[in-house]
Amino acid sequence: MRLFYSPASPFAAKTRMAAHHCDLPVEAVPTVTSDEPADLLAANPLGKIPVLVLDDGSTVYDSKVICDLFDRMSGNQLVPQSLDAWRFVKTFEALADGVGDALILTVYEVRYRPEDKRYTGWIDKQMNKADRGLAKLEEMLDQLPAEPTTAHFALAGLLGWMRFRMEGKIEAERPKLAAWLDAFPTVFPAFTELGPRQA
Ligand SMILES: N[C@@H](CCC(=O)N[C@@H](CS)C(=O)NCC(=O)O)C(=O)O
């Protein structure tokens, strides 16, 4: 299996950590989405990473579906199967991903839009979504299962990315999440290698 990724992407890091946890062989293919390379667009018309290309050539996206596939391939090593635990983990994962989506839009607004065309009302709206989401994630943190799940990998991807894209924000505003991230490599040592890093 091949996985289109970039070192900074929180969503790609989530799927790479998940594959490692399940001991699934994945070849990581570095990809620059802003170049819109033909092989990426052929694999995912949205031009986003992560994308998984299976050995038979079929493609899988986005990060939630890739993680669900890994979960099925590994005999449910990523998501607990009791109804309540499944609901909690998948909702936590969706919230962490949603915070990432909102924050990435604020980054893209600055990166891709000329300064005189930027709209701070839009950035504020996305930032408010992210801030409400981070508060809720902090509230839910104690209920995470002890064993790593897709919720853990989504949160570690998000917070690891925030550490360099929004330096100081989690430490100043969400110290419980910051402490959780600091401790995560002791629970999952491969975070040091597979967590998001500034390209
Ligand atoms: N919901 C998607 C989000 C993926 C996403 O936004 N990826 C970013 C990189 S972190 C991307 O590919 N951006 C390029 C673009 O939007 O064109 C997922 O969970 O995989």
Ligand as a Chemical Component Dictionary entry (heavy atoms), coordinates in Angstrom:
data_LIG
# 
_chem_comp.id                   LIG 
_chem_comp.type                 NON-POLYMER 
_chem_comp.pdbx_formal_charge   0 
_chem_comp.three_letter_code    LIG 
# 
loop_
_chem_comp_atom.comp_id 
_chem_comp_atom.atom_id 
_chem_comp_atom.alt_atom_id 
_chem_comp_atom.type_symbol 
_chem_comp_atom.charge 
_chem_comp_atom.model_Cartn_x 
_chem_comp_atom.model_Cartn_y 
_chem_comp_atom.model_Cartn_z 
_chem_comp_atom.pdbx_ordinal 
LIG N1  N1  N 0 -10.955 15.767 5.852  1  
LIG C1  C1  C 0 -9.672  15.499 5.254  2  
LIG C2  C2  C 0 -8.801  16.728 5.323  3  
LIG C3  C3  C 0 -7.533  16.581 4.516  4  
LIG C4  C4  C 0 -6.816  17.914 4.315  5  
LIG O1  O1  O 0 -7.382  18.994 4.490  6  
LIG N2  N2  N 0 -5.522  17.813 3.932  7  
LIG C5  C5  C 0 -4.760  18.994 3.617  8  
LIG C6  C6  C 0 -3.332  18.848 4.133  9  
LIG S1  S1  S 0 -3.275  18.802 5.884  10 
LIG C7  C7  C 0 -4.669  19.133 2.121  11 
LIG O2  O2  O 0 -4.508  18.161 1.433  12 
LIG N3  N3  N 0 -4.774  20.371 1.622  13 
LIG C8  C8  C 0 -4.636  20.688 0.241  14 
LIG C9  C9  C 0 -5.888  21.278 -0.329 15 
LIG O3  O3  O 0 -6.871  21.499 0.410  16 
LIG O4  O4  O 0 -5.866  21.530 -1.529 17 
LIG C10 C10 C 0 -9.043  14.284 5.947  18 
LIG O5  O5  O 0 -9.439  13.977 7.082  19 
LIG O6  O6  O 0 -8.201  13.599 5.342  20 
# 
loop_
_chem_comp_bond.comp_id 
_chem_comp_bond.atom_id_1 
_chem_comp_bond.atom_id_2 
_chem_comp_bond.value_order 
_chem_comp_bond.pdbx_ordinal 
LIG N1  C1  SING 1  
LIG C1  C2  SING 2  
LIG C1  C10 SING 3  
LIG C2  C3  SING 4  
LIG C3  C4  SING 5  
LIG C4  O1  DOUB 6  
LIG C4  N2  SING 7  
LIG N2  C5  SING 8  
LIG C5  C6  SING 9  
LIG C5  C7  SING 10 
LIG C6  S1  SING 11 
LIG C7  O2  DOUB 12 
LIG C7  N3  SING 13 
LIG N3  C8  SING 14 
LIG C8  C9  SING 15 
LIG C9  O3  DOUB 16 
LIG C9  O4  SING 17 
LIG C10 O5  DOUB 18 
LIG C10 O6  SING 19 
# 
